[in-house]
Amino acid sequence: MVKVKDIISRFEEFAPKWMAEDGDPVGLQLGDLNQEVHKMMVTLDVRPETVQEAIDQHVDFIFAHHPAMFRPVQPFDLSIPQNQMYAELIKHNITVYGAHTNLDNANGGMNDWLAALFDLQDTIPMMPTREEKMYKLAVFTQSNTADSMRHALNAAGAGNLANYRDCSYSLTGTSRFIPRDDEHSYSGDDKDEMVEVVQEKIEVFFPARIKDRVLKAMKDNHPQEDFMYDLHEVNGLGQEYGMGRVGNLPEPMTVKEFALKCEEVFDIPGVRVISKDIDQKVQRIALLGGSGARFYPQALSKNADLYLTGDVSYHVGHDILASGMSAVDAGHYIESECKPHLTKLFQKWSQENDWQIDIYQSKLNTNPYQFM
């Protein structure tokens, strides 16, 4: 039976916790990573109504984009609805995990899903980029098992560099050692006698996110229990990642047309528009899901004609207007776009790993705002 930690381990290969912004409380929110999972639910928010939905659906594990706890609970007063919600989660043995800015930063994650809704072309991160940590592994094995070791490491994801896959380097050499006793002698050699063995050194590169999987593949496929390997962190090979996206619309449209497009793709009755001229043509679009108003200077620095985000305050709205760039505030709830994409990812990983679990996508709209 699959456990929460197995599901999370696979997700964190896609969006590791170290990709999250400093201070963001991603990861386990409440519960037990060793809990067995029969049914999981994907949601944007963990609110009393979504917890009740999980209880009604007999869910063991809630996977949310927004953390259930942004700050410690103090005191644990059950007259407060949010605290009562935590009590219900504990009572019904439901574990909760939150993937927030690590999912926002991940390539192929939240902001790429939003960009795809507008078919943005030649997208780049909007925020300053960072480089993913990479490792170089060198493992020593007998020449007659080298091919199987290479295959196992490549199958685990090692050796993918730029436009190439299954990359490795090999060097043949001689290993020398003296067994300390008969029990640890090599191929029947006497103890205290120098043993020389022809071995092959195999080197591969891989990203930090799959470190555990690659090392497990190495250990599972090595013919010896005790063997040598080197593991070093390397710079300059990792993929770049960063929050937000900037790209070009296939064809220019006016600010007004883009705003109406937002209402259509997000299925919302209205948006807030900041623009000196709603009939102005725009093509280069910057976007950042969530509360991205304070990052508008990064959109400007990428020469964006228009910035799509949520939760723009009154004074920041004035600053954006003065900058000459247009903006559309479509609200924070546009991030609910993550629900179908996460559901598909978990369904894919479940099939690949034979998890045999039900994956349920929350059907509730947790947008606190109504348009009158």
Beta strands, then each sheet from edge to edge (+ up, - down):
strand 1: 27-30
strand 2: 39-43
strand 3: 61-64
strand 4: 95-98
strand 5: 121-125
strand 6: 130-131
strand 7: 134-142
strand 8: 169-177
strand 9: 195-207
strand 10: 229-234
strand 11: 240-241
strand 12: 245-254
strand 13: 272-274
strand 14: 281-291
strand 15: 306-310
strand 16: 326-329
strand 17: 358-361
sheet 1: 1+ 4- 3- 2- 17-
sheet 2: 5+ 12- 14+ 15+ 16+ 13-
sheet 3: 6+ 11-
sheet 4: 8+ 9- 7+ 10-
end
